[in-house]
Amino acid sequence: MGFRATIRKNWRSGVAVVAAGAVVAAGLSGGAAAQTVDDRGDRPKQLQRDADAVLATEASGVLASVTTPEGRQRARSGVADLRTKQPVPWDAYFRIASTTKPFVATVVLQLVGEGRLSLDDKVERWLPGLVRGDGMDGREISIRQLLQHTSGIPEYDGVALEQVTTPEGWRAERFRTYEPEELVAMAMRQEPVEGWSYSNTNYVLAGMVIEKVTGNPWQQEVHQRIIEPLGLRHTLIPGTSANLPEPRLSVYKRLSPDGPLTDISEYAAGHPDSSMISTTDDVGRFFRALLGGKLLRPAELKQMTEQTVPAGQYQQVWKDARYGLGLMKRKLDCGDWVWFHAGGVWNSLSDNAVTSDGRASASVAIASLLGPGVPPIEQYQSSAALIDHALCRT
């Protein structure tokens, strides 16, 4: 995802923090029974109730996967495709949006651990002359600030797909691609921001830094350093391909308030802020490996998790939310802290959490049906409740 720091939501942004009413998705309630390895107590029933509750916030399909030392539980609700009415596949592919960011941040921190990069390096060292704008100067902005969203660099704005209001407009623009330099140039035309402010441009730049340091595209480094070693066989980086593989959780949206629902599952999005595709099981495996110390040395994991700042308006969605270096933390209702990075891109929403020891995780995929200008605040609140119930019991 792209979370936005404002209440505006566009093709790459996921969360805008304002009140939003719930609209029940007619004909989609009554989810399939939860699939579980651990049948003790009422956990599977609670997980199913929670998945159904997420569906009722105006979604077409929901899939949740919870893994603890006691086993794995999964629940699904709604349908994978509005035309076929088939249930959501247990291994459905979906766009994880800004859950891409912790993958990218992990690679940056691995490079730090290898002595090839410093978090205190200025952006100018690796991308000379690129960050120049009114009140923005790459000679004064560090790699640490990019990962933490404290750089002052605003969102890139001007992508053509953001402006579409008809199915025809969607079909005309969905294959258009942009070079990362073009996105940074869009950001440089905006006003700088102050304090902590979520900006996808930061991670476009982080991906460019990875390429400068290693000589390889960021996609290759993420694949070789994370996806392949962890055996994430259902995690993809599509590049400029618009394809969302089968089996998948299809996504729909009204591009105008009174327009028809349009299948928006396929479009080109190849940047390190929000482009990866995965499954709920793979997302959980990644987070457990990250917090379990399998991807970073203790020194770099400590920097990732200890250098946190209040996450602004996202604290209205996730209790006491704080942002570290590509990773967020929040407090569960039972008082425990968990780590996560939610995401949302064109109505494909991702929520997740992992315990601090990496032993338990929860991941949720949501196909939203919200229309233009309607933030998914209630959907994230509902998925957060699901995660609370799942992880507070571990």
C-alpha positions as a Markdown table, in Angstrom:
| # | Residue | x | y | z |
|---|---|---|---|---|
| 1 | Met | 0.0 | 0.0 | 0.0 |
| 2 | Gly | 0.5 | 3.1 | -0.2 |
| 3 | Phe | -0.9 | 4.7 | 2.8 |
| 4 | Arg | -1.6 | 8.3 | 2.4 |
| 5 | Ala | -0.9 | 11.0 | 4.9 |
| 6 | Thr | -4.0 | 12.8 | 3.8 |
| 7 | Ile | -7.6 | 11.6 | 3.6 |
| 8 | Arg | -7.3 | 11.2 | -0.2 |
| 9 | Lys | -7.2 | 7.6 | -1.5 |
| 10 | Asn | -5.9 | 6.8 | -4.9 |
| 11 | Trp | -4.6 | 3.8 | -6.9 |
| 12 | Arg | -1.6 | 3.2 | -4.8 |
| 13 | Ser | -2.9 | 4.4 | -1.4 |
| 14 | Gly | -4.6 | 2.4 | 1.1 |
| 15 | Val | -5.7 | 4.1 | 4.3 |
| 16 | Ala | -7.2 | 7.5 | 4.8 |
| 17 | Val | -8.3 | 8.1 | 8.4 |
| 18 | Val | -11.8 | 9.6 | 8.4 |
| 19 | Ala | -15.1 | 8.1 | 9.5 |
| 20 | Ala | -16.8 | 5.9 | 7.1 |
| 21 | Gly | -20.2 | 4.1 | 7.4 |
| 22 | Ala | -20.5 | 0.3 | 6.8 |
| 23 | Val | -22.5 | -1.0 | 3.9 |
| 24 | Val | -23.2 | -4.7 | 3.9 |
| 25 | Ala | -22.3 | -6.5 | 0.7 |
| 26 | Ala | -25.6 | -8.1 | -0.3 |
| 27 | Gly | -25.5 | -11.7 | -1.2 |
| 28 | Leu | -21.9 | -12.3 | -0.1 |
| 29 | Ser | -22.3 | -13.1 | 3.6 |
| 30 | Gly | -22.4 | -16.6 | 5.0 |
| 31 | Gly | -18.7 | -17.6 | 4.5 |
| 32 | Ala | -17.3 | -21.1 | 4.1 |
| 33 | Ala | -16.3 | -22.9 | 7.2 |
| 34 | Ala | -12.9 | -22.1 | 8.7 |
| 35 | Gln | -10.1 | -24.5 | 7.8 |
| 36 | Thr | -7.9 | -25.4 | 10.7 |
| 37 | Val | -5.2 | -27.7 | 12.1 |
| 38 | Asp | -6.0 | -26.7 | 15.6 |
| 39 | Asp | -9.6 | -27.6 | 16.5 |
| 40 | Arg | -9.5 | -26.9 | 20.2 |
| 41 | Gly | -12.0 | -24.5 | 21.7 |
| 42 | Asp | -13.9 | -22.0 | 19.7 |
| 43 | Arg | -11.0 | -20.4 | 17.8 |
| 44 | Pro | -12.1 | -21.6 | 14.3 |
| 45 | Lys | -15.6 | -20.4 | 15.0 |
| 46 | Gln | -14.4 | -17.0 | 16.2 |
| 47 | Leu | -12.1 | -16.6 | 13.2 |
| 48 | Gln | -15.0 | -17.4 | 10.9 |
| 49 | Arg | -17.2 | -14.9 | 12.7 |
| 50 | Asp | -14.5 | -12.3 | 12.3 |
| 51 | Ala | -14.0 | -13.0 | 8.6 |
| 52 | Asp | -17.7 | -12.6 | 8.1 |
| 53 | Ala | -17.6 | -9.3 | 10.0 |
| 54 | Val | -14.9 | -8.0 | 7.6 |
| 55 | Leu | -17.0 | -9.1 | 4.6 |
| 56 | Ala | -20.0 | -7.1 | 6.0 |
| 57 | Thr | -18.0 | -3.8 | 5.7 |
| 58 | Glu | -18.7 | -3.8 | 2.0 |
| 59 | Ala | -16.3 | -6.4 | 0.6 |
| 60 | Ser | -16.7 | -9.2 | -2.0 |
| 61 | Gly | -14.2 | -11.6 | -0.5 |
| 62 | Val | -12.0 | -12.1 | 2.6 |
| 63 | Leu | -9.3 | -14.6 | 3.4 |
| 64 | Ala | -7.6 | -14.9 | 6.8 |
| 65 | Ser | -4.7 | -17.1 | 7.9 |
| 66 | Val | -3.4 | -17.5 | 11.5 |
| 67 | Thr | -0.3 | -19.5 | 12.5 |
| 68 | Thr | 0.7 | -20.1 | 16.1 |
| 69 | Pro | 2.8 | -22.7 | 17.8 |
| 70 | Glu | -0.4 | -24.7 | 18.2 |
| 71 | Gly | -1.1 | -24.9 | 14.4 |
| 72 | Arg | -2.7 | -23.0 | 11.6 |
| 73 | Gln | -6.2 | -21.8 | 11.2 |
| 74 | Arg | -7.8 | -20.3 | 8.1 |
| 75 | Ala | -11.2 | -18.7 | 7.3 |
| 76 | Arg | -12.8 | -17.3 | 4.2 |
| 77 | Ser | -15.9 | -15.4 | 3.5 |
| 78 | Gly | -17.6 | -14.1 | 0.3 |
| 79 | Val | -16.5 | -15.0 | -3.2 |
| 80 | Ala | -13.4 | -14.9 | -5.3 |
| 81 | Asp | -15.2 | -13.6 | -8.4 |
| 82 | Leu | -18.6 | -11.9 | -8.6 |
| 83 | Arg | -19.4 | -13.6 | -11.9 |
| 84 | Thr | -18.7 | -17.2 | -11.0 |
| 85 | Lys | -19.6 | -16.9 | -7.3 |
| 86 | Gln | -16.8 | -19.3 | -6.5 |
| 87 | Pro | -15.6 | -19.3 | -2.9 |
| 88 | Val | -12.3 | -17.6 | -2.1 |
| 89 | Pro | -9.5 | -20.1 | -2.8 |
| 90 | Trp | -7.4 | -20.9 | 0.3 |
| 91 | Asp | -4.2 | -20.1 | -1.7 |
| 92 | Ala | -5.6 | -17.1 | -3.5 |
| 93 | Tyr | -3.1 | -14.6 | -4.9 |
| 94 | Phe | -3.8 | -10.9 | -4.1 |
| 95 | Arg | -1.9 | -7.6 | -4.3 |
| 96 | Ile | -0.3 | -7.0 | -1.0 |
| 97 | Ala | 0.2 | -3.3 | -1.8 |
| 98 | Ser | 2.4 | -1.5 | 0.8 |
| 99 | Thr | 3.1 | -4.8 | 2.6 |
| 100 | Thr | 5.8 | -4.7 | -0.1 |
| 101 | Lys | 7.7 | -2.0 | 1.9 |
| 102 | Pro | 9.0 | -4.3 | 4.7 |
| 103 | Phe | 10.5 | -6.6 | 2.0 |
| 104 | Val | 12.3 | -3.6 | 0.5 |
| 105 | Ala | 13.4 | -2.3 | 3.9 |
| 106 | Thr | 14.7 | -5.7 | 4.9 |
| 107 | Val | 17.0 | -5.7 | 1.8 |
| 108 | Val | 18.3 | -2.2 | 2.7 |
| 109 | Leu | 19.1 | -3.3 | 6.2 |
| 110 | Gln | 20.8 | -6.4 | 4.9 |
| 111 | Leu | 23.0 | -4.2 | 2.9 |
| 112 | Val | 23.7 | -2.1 | 6.0 |
| 113 | Gly | 24.7 | -5.3 | 7.8 |
| 114 | Glu | 27.1 | -6.2 | 5.0 |
| 115 | Gly | 28.8 | -2.8 | 5.3 |
| 116 | Arg | 27.8 | -1.7 | 1.8 |
| 117 | Leu | 25.4 | 1.0 | 2.9 |
| 118 | Ser | 24.9 | 3.2 | 6.0 |
| 119 | Leu | 21.5 | 4.4 | 7.2 |
| 120 | Asp | 23.2 | 7.7 | 7.7 |
| 121 | Asp | 24.2 | 7.9 | 4.0 |
| 122 | Lys | 22.5 | 10.8 | 2.3 |
| 123 | Val | 20.3 | 10.1 | -0.7 |
| 124 | Glu | 22.6 | 12.3 | -2.7 |
| 125 | Arg | 25.5 | 9.8 | -2.3 |
| 126 | Trp | 23.6 | 7.2 | -4.3 |
| 127 | Leu | 21.2 | 9.3 | -6.4 |
| 128 | Pro | 23.1 | 12.5 | -7.1 |
| 129 | Gly | 21.0 | 15.4 | -8.2 |
| 130 | Leu | 17.7 | 13.5 | -8.2 |
| 131 | Val | 16.1 | 14.9 | -5.1 |
| 132 | Arg | 15.8 | 18.6 | -5.7 |
| 133 | Gly | 12.7 | 20.6 | -4.9 |
| 134 | Asp | 11.2 | 23.4 | -3.0 |
| 135 | Gly | 12.5 | 22.7 | 0.6 |
| 136 | Met | 13.8 | 19.2 | -0.4 |
| 137 | Asp | 17.4 | 18.4 | -0.9 |
| 138 | Gly | 18.9 | 14.9 | -1.2 |
| 139 | Arg | 22.1 | 16.2 | 0.3 |
| 140 | Glu | 20.2 | 16.6 | 3.6 |
| 141 | Ile | 18.0 | 13.5 | 3.6 |
| 142 | Ser | 19.3 | 10.1 | 4.9 |
| 143 | Ile | 18.4 | 6.6 | 3.9 |
| 144 | Arg | 17.1 | 6.2 | 7.5 |
| 145 | Gln | 14.6 | 9.0 | 6.9 |
| 146 | Leu | 13.4 | 7.3 | 3.7 |
| 147 | Leu | 12.6 | 4.1 | 5.5 |
| 148 | Gln | 11.0 | 5.9 | 8.4 |
| 149 | His | 8.9 | 8.4 | 6.4 |
| 150 | Thr | 10.6 | 11.3 | 8.0 |
| 151 | Ser | 12.3 | 12.7 | 4.9 |
| 152 | Gly | 9.8 | 15.5 | 4.2 |
| 153 | Ile | 9.4 | 14.2 | 0.6 |
| 154 | Pro | 5.7 | 14.2 | -0.4 |
| 155 | Glu | 3.7 | 11.7 | -2.4 |
| 156 | Tyr | 4.2 | 11.5 | -6.1 |
| 157 | Asp | 1.1 | 12.8 | -7.8 |
| 158 | Gly | 0.1 | 12.8 | -11.4 |
| 159 | Val | -0.3 | 9.2 | -12.4 |
| 160 | Ala | -2.9 | 9.0 | -15.1 |
| 161 | Leu | -4.7 | 6.0 | -13.7 |
| 162 | Glu | -5.6 | 8.0 | -10.6 |
| 163 | Gln | -7.9 | 10.2 | -12.7 |
| 164 | Val | -10.0 | 7.5 | -14.4 |
| 165 | Thr | -13.8 | 7.6 | -13.8 |
| 166 | Thr | -15.1 | 5.0 | -16.3 |
| 167 | Pro | -14.4 | 1.4 | -17.2 |
| 168 | Glu | -13.2 | 2.7 | -20.6 |
| 169 | Gly | -10.7 | 5.0 | -18.9 |
| 170 | Trp | -9.5 | 2.1 | -16.8 |
| 171 | Arg | -8.9 | -0.1 | -19.8 |
| 172 | Ala | -7.1 | 2.7 | -21.6 |
| 173 | Glu | -4.7 | 3.6 | -18.8 |
| 174 | Arg | -4.1 | 0.4 | -16.8 |
| 175 | Phe | -1.1 | -0.7 | -18.8 |
| 176 | Arg | 0.7 | 2.6 | -18.7 |
| 177 | Thr | 4.0 | 2.4 | -16.9 |
| 178 | Tyr | 6.3 | 5.0 | -15.3 |
| 179 | Glu | 10.0 | 5.1 | -14.7 |
| 180 | Pro | 10.9 | 5.7 | -11.0 |
| 181 | Glu | 12.6 | 9.0 | -12.0 |
| 182 | Glu | 9.3 | 10.2 | -13.4 |
| 183 | Leu | 7.5 | 9.4 | -10.1 |
| 184 | Val | 10.2 | 11.2 | -8.1 |
| 185 | Ala | 9.9 | 14.2 | -10.4 |
| 186 | Met | 6.1 | 14.3 | -9.7 |
| 187 | Ala | 6.9 | 14.4 | -6.0 |
| 188 | Met | 9.4 | 17.2 | -6.4 |
| 189 | Arg | 6.7 | 19.4 | -7.9 |
| 190 | Gln | 4.7 | 19.1 | -4.6 |
| 191 | Glu | 5.1 | 21.0 | -1.4 |
| 192 | Pro | 7.4 | 19.3 | 1.2 |
| 193 | Val | 5.8 | 17.8 | 4.3 |
| 194 | Glu | 6.8 | 18.1 | 8.0 |
| 195 | Gly | 7.4 | 15.6 | 10.7 |
| 196 | Trp | 6.3 | 12.0 | 10.1 |
| 197 | Ser | 4.4 | 11.7 | 6.9 |
| 198 | Tyr | 3.7 | 8.5 | 5.0 |
| 199 | Ser | 4.9 | 8.9 | 1.4 |
| 200 | Asn | 5.3 | 6.2 | -1.3 |
| 201 | Thr | 8.0 | 8.3 | -2.9 |
| 202 | Asn | 10.4 | 7.3 | -0.1 |
| 203 | Tyr | 10.3 | 3.7 | -1.1 |
| 204 | Val | 10.6 | 4.4 | -4.8 |
| 205 | Leu | 13.9 | 6.1 | -3.8 |
| 206 | Ala | 14.8 | 3.2 | -1.6 |
| 207 | Gly | 14.4 | 0.8 | -4.5 |
| 208 | Met | 16.6 | 3.0 | -6.6 |
| 209 | Val | 19.3 | 3.0 | -3.9 |
| 210 | Ile | 19.2 | -0.8 | -3.7 |
| 211 | Glu | 19.9 | -0.9 | -7.5 |
| 212 | Lys | 22.8 | 1.6 | -7.2 |
| 213 | Val | 24.4 | -0.3 | -4.3 |
| 214 | Thr | 24.1 | -3.8 | -5.8 |
| 215 | Gly | 24.0 | -3.2 | -9.5 |
| 216 | Asn | 20.8 | -5.3 | -9.6 |
| 217 | Pro | 17.1 | -4.3 | -9.8 |
| 218 | Trp | 15.4 | -4.2 | -6.4 |
| 219 | Gln | 13.1 | -7.0 | -7.6 |
| 220 | Gln | 16.1 | -9.3 | -8.1 |
| 221 | Glu | 17.5 | -8.5 | -4.7 |
| 222 | Val | 14.2 | -9.2 | -2.9 |
| 223 | His | 13.8 | -12.5 | -4.7 |
| 224 | Gln | 17.3 | -13.7 | -4.1 |
| 225 | Arg | 17.5 | -12.5 | -0.5 |
| 226 | Ile | 14.0 | -13.2 | 0.8 |
| 227 | Ile | 11.6 | -15.0 | -1.5 |
| 228 | Glu | 13.9 | -17.8 | -2.6 |
| 229 | Pro | 15.5 | -18.6 | 0.8 |
| 230 | Leu | 12.2 | -18.6 | 2.6 |
| 231 | Gly | 10.5 | -20.8 | 0.0 |
| 232 | Leu | 7.8 | -18.2 | -0.7 |
| 233 | Arg | 6.6 | -20.1 | -3.7 |
| 234 | His | 3.4 | -17.9 | -4.1 |
| 235 | Thr | 5.1 | -14.5 | -3.8 |
| 236 | Leu | 5.7 | -12.6 | -7.0 |
| 237 | Ile | 7.1 | -9.3 | -8.1 |
| 238 | Pro | 5.3 | -8.6 | -11.4 |
| 239 | Gly | 7.4 | -5.8 | -12.8 |
| 240 | Thr | 5.4 | -4.2 | -15.6 |
| 241 | Ser | 3.1 | -7.2 | -16.1 |
| 242 | Ala | -0.5 | -6.5 | -15.3 |
| 243 | Asn | -1.4 | -10.1 | -14.6 |
| 244 | Leu | -2.8 | -11.3 | -11.3 |
| 245 | Pro | -2.4 | -15.1 | -11.4 |
| 246 | Glu | -5.0 | -17.7 | -10.7 |
| 247 | Pro | -6.3 | -18.7 | -8.3 |
| 248 | Arg | -6.9 | -15.2 | -7.2 |
| 249 | Leu | -9.0 | -12.9 | -5.2 |
| 250 | Ser | -10.5 | -10.6 | -7.8 |
| 251 | Val | -11.1 | -6.9 | -7.0 |
| 252 | Tyr | -13.9 | -4.6 | -8.1 |
| 253 | Lys | -14.6 | -0.9 | -7.8 |
| 254 | Arg | -17.1 | 1.7 | -8.9 |
| 255 | Leu | -14.8 | 4.3 | -10.6 |
| 256 | Ser | -17.5 | 6.9 | -10.3 |
| 257 | Pro | -20.2 | 7.1 | -7.5 |
| 258 | Asp | -23.0 | 5.9 | -9.8 |
| 259 | Gly | -20.9 | 3.8 | -12.2 |
| 260 | Pro | -20.9 | 0.0 | -12.6 |
| 261 | Leu | -18.6 | -2.3 | -10.7 |
| 262 | Thr | -15.5 | -2.7 | -12.8 |
| 263 | Asp | -13.0 | -5.6 | -12.4 |
| 264 | Ile | -9.8 | -3.8 | -11.6 |
| 265 | Ser | -7.7 | -6.8 | -10.7 |
| 266 | Glu | -5.2 | -6.4 | -13.5 |
| 267 | Tyr | -3.0 | -3.3 | -14.1 |
| 268 | Ala | 0.7 | -2.5 | -14.4 |
| 269 | Ala | 2.4 | -1.6 | -11.1 |
| 270 | Gly | 6.1 | -2.4 | -10.8 |
| 271 | His | 7.5 | -0.1 | -8.1 |
| 272 | Pro | 8.9 | -0.9 | -4.6 |
| 273 | Asp | 6.3 | 1.0 | -2.8 |
| 274 | Ser | 3.4 | -1.4 | -3.5 |
| 275 | Ser | 3.7 | -3.8 | -6.3 |
| 276 | Met | 4.1 | -7.3 | -4.9 |
| 277 | Ile | 1.7 | -10.2 | -5.1 |
| 278 | Ser | 1.4 | -12.9 | -2.5 |
| 279 | Thr | -0.9 | -15.1 | -0.4 |
| 280 | Thr | -1.9 | -14.8 | 3.2 |
| 281 | Asp | 0.2 | -17.9 | 4.1 |
| 282 | Asp | 3.3 | -16.5 | 2.4 |
| 283 | Val | 2.9 | -13.1 | 4.0 |
| 284 | Gly | 2.7 | -14.7 | 7.5 |
| 285 | Arg | 5.8 | -16.8 | 6.8 |
| 286 | Phe | 7.7 | -13.7 | 5.8 |
| 287 | Phe | 6.8 | -11.8 | 9.0 |
| 288 | Arg | 7.6 | -14.8 | 11.2 |
| 289 | Ala | 11.0 | -15.2 | 9.6 |
| 290 | Leu | 11.7 | -11.4 | 9.9 |
| 291 | Leu | 10.8 | -11.1 | 13.6 |
| 292 | Gly | 12.3 | -14.5 | 14.3 |
| 293 | Gly | 15.7 | -13.3 | 13.2 |
| 294 | Lys | 16.1 | -15.3 | 10.0 |
| 295 | Leu | 16.5 | -12.4 | 7.7 |
| 296 | Leu | 18.4 | -9.7 | 9.6 |
| 297 | Arg | 21.3 | -9.8 | 12.1 |
| 298 | Pro | 20.3 | -8.7 | 15.7 |
| 299 | Ala | 21.8 | -5.2 | 15.2 |
| 300 | Glu | 19.8 | -4.4 | 12.1 |
| 301 | Leu | 16.6 | -6.0 | 13.4 |
| 302 | Lys | 17.0 | -3.8 | 16.5 |
| 303 | Gln | 17.3 | -0.7 | 14.4 |
| 304 | Met | 14.3 | -1.7 | 12.3 |
| 305 | Thr | 12.1 | -2.1 | 15.4 |
| 306 | Glu | 13.5 | 0.4 | 17.9 |
| 307 | Gln | 13.7 | 3.5 | 15.8 |
| 308 | Thr | 9.9 | 4.1 | 15.8 |
| 309 | Val | 7.9 | 7.3 | 15.7 |
| 310 | Pro | 4.2 | 7.9 | 16.2 |
| 311 | Ala | 2.3 | 7.0 | 13.1 |
| 312 | Gly | 0.1 | 10.1 | 12.9 |
| 313 | Gln | -3.5 | 9.5 | 12.0 |
| 314 | Tyr | -3.0 | 5.7 | 11.6 |
| 315 | Gln | -3.3 | 5.6 | 15.4 |
| 316 | Gln | -7.0 | 6.1 | 14.9 |
| 317 | Val | -7.1 | 2.7 | 13.1 |
| 318 | Trp | -4.4 | 0.8 | 15.0 |
| 319 | Lys | -3.9 | 1.4 | 18.7 |
| 320 | Asp | -0.8 | 3.4 | 19.5 |
| 321 | Ala | 0.6 | 2.7 | 16.0 |
| 322 | Arg | 4.3 | 3.6 | 15.5 |
| 323 | Tyr | 6.4 | 3.4 | 12.4 |
| 324 | Gly | 10.0 | 2.0 | 12.4 |
| 325 | Leu | 12.2 | 1.3 | 9.4 |
| 326 | Gly | 9.7 | -0.2 | 7.1 |
| 327 | Leu | 7.8 | -1.9 | 9.8 |
| 328 | Met | 4.9 | -0.7 | 12.1 |
| 329 | Lys | 4.0 | -1.7 | 15.6 |
| 330 | Arg | 0.6 | -1.6 | 17.3 |
| 331 | Lys | -0.9 | -2.6 | 20.6 |
| 332 | Leu | -3.5 | -5.4 | 20.7 |
| 333 | Asp | -6.6 | -5.0 | 22.9 |
| 334 | Cys | -5.0 | -7.5 | 25.4 |
| 335 | Gly | -2.0 | -5.1 | 25.7 |
| 336 | Asp | 0.5 | -7.1 | 23.7 |
| 337 | Trp | 2.6 | -5.4 | 21.0 |
| 338 | Val | 2.7 | -6.8 | 17.5 |
| 339 | Trp | 4.5 | -5.8 | 14.3 |
| 340 | Phe | 2.8 | -5.3 | 10.9 |
| 341 | His | 2.6 | -3.4 | 7.7 |
| 342 | Ala | -0.8 | -3.1 | 6.2 |
| 343 | Gly | -1.5 | -2.1 | 2.6 |
| 344 | Gly | -4.1 | -1.2 | 0.1 |
| 345 | Val | -4.1 | -0.6 | -3.6 |
| 346 | Trp | -7.1 | -0.1 | -5.8 |
| 347 | Asn | -9.4 | -1.9 | -3.3 |
| 348 | Ser | -7.1 | -4.8 | -2.7 |
| 349 | Leu | -6.4 | -4.5 | 1.1 |
| 350 | Ser | -3.8 | -6.3 | 3.2 |
| 351 | Asp | -3.6 | -6.4 | 7.0 |
| 352 | Asn | -1.3 | -8.5 | 9.1 |
| 353 | Ala | 0.6 | -8.8 | 12.4 |
| 354 | Val | 3.3 | -10.9 | 13.9 |
| 355 | Thr | 4.3 | -11.3 | 17.6 |
| 356 | Ser | 7.6 | -9.8 | 18.7 |
| 357 | Asp | 9.2 | -13.3 | 18.9 |
| 358 | Gly | 8.1 | -14.3 | 15.5 |
| 359 | Arg | 6.2 | -17.3 | 16.7 |
| 360 | Ala | 2.7 | -16.3 | 15.7 |
| 361 | Ser | 1.2 | -14.3 | 12.8 |
| 362 | Ala | -2.0 | -13.4 | 11.2 |
| 363 | Ser | -2.6 | -12.2 | 7.7 |
| 364 | Val | -5.8 | -10.9 | 6.1 |
| 365 | Ala | -6.7 | -10.3 | 2.4 |
| 366 | Ile | -9.7 | -8.2 | 1.6 |
| 367 | Ala | -11.3 | -7.4 | -1.7 |
| 368 | Ser | -13.1 | -4.2 | -1.0 |
| 369 | Leu | -16.1 | -2.8 | -2.9 |
| 370 | Leu | -15.8 | 0.8 | -1.7 |
| 371 | Gly | -16.4 | 3.5 | -4.3 |
| 372 | Pro | -14.3 | 6.6 | -5.1 |
| 373 | Gly | -13.3 | 8.8 | -2.2 |
| 374 | Val | -14.5 | 6.3 | 0.4 |
| 375 | Pro | -11.6 | 5.3 | 2.7 |
| 376 | Pro | -11.4 | 1.7 | 4.0 |
| 377 | Ile | -11.2 | 2.8 | 7.6 |
| 378 | Glu | -14.0 | 0.4 | 8.8 |
| 379 | Gln | -12.6 | -2.5 | 6.9 |
| 380 | Tyr | -9.2 | -2.1 | 8.5 |
| 381 | Gln | -10.8 | -1.7 | 11.9 |
| 382 | Ser | -12.7 | -4.9 | 11.4 |
| 383 | Ser | -9.6 | -6.8 | 10.2 |
| 384 | Ala | -7.7 | -5.4 | 13.2 |
| 385 | Ala | -10.4 | -6.9 | 15.5 |
| 386 | Leu | -9.9 | -10.3 | 13.7 |
| 387 | Ile | -6.2 | -10.1 | 14.4 |
| 388 | Asp | -6.7 | -9.0 | 18.0 |
| 389 | His | -8.9 | -12.1 | 18.7 |
| 390 | Ala | -6.5 | -14.4 | 16.9 |
| 391 | Leu | -3.2 | -13.2 | 18.5 |
| 392 | Cys | -4.4 | -12.3 | 22.0 |
| 393 | Arg | -5.2 | -16.0 | 22.5 |
| 394 | Thr | -1.6 | -17.2 | 21.7 |
